[in-house]
Amino acid sequence: MNALKLKKGDTVQVISGKDRGKKGKILHTVPTDGKIVVEGINMATKHRKPRNAQQQGGIVKQEMPLHASKVMVICPKCHVPTRIAKKVADSGEKTRNCKHCGAEI
């Protein structure tokens, strides 16, 4: 099982691919595949069939998972895409920190 340094709710910037430079919030993660789903990024067109009389079919745009290595977390303090440093406090508490300014993410 892969451990992701990214979490739901983090703001990230895409660093490679067709959506390079775009920013968005992580909607959910798929740790077993090392993938994430980002709001408004990697959109795909799906053809939906109505499942019952009340449901409407049609063409729907949907976010698809992309690999976690294609994004960088944006630091909430310095607003720069950064790598994540993991630190352990004396009390044993683990934190994720910005590599640039050292602020907690």
Protein Blocks (a to p, Z undefined) as FASTA:
>chain_A
ZZdfbdehiacddfbdjkgoiacddfbdcfknopacdehiaiacdddddfbfklccdddd
ddddddfklpccddfklopacdddddddfkopacdddfklopaZZ
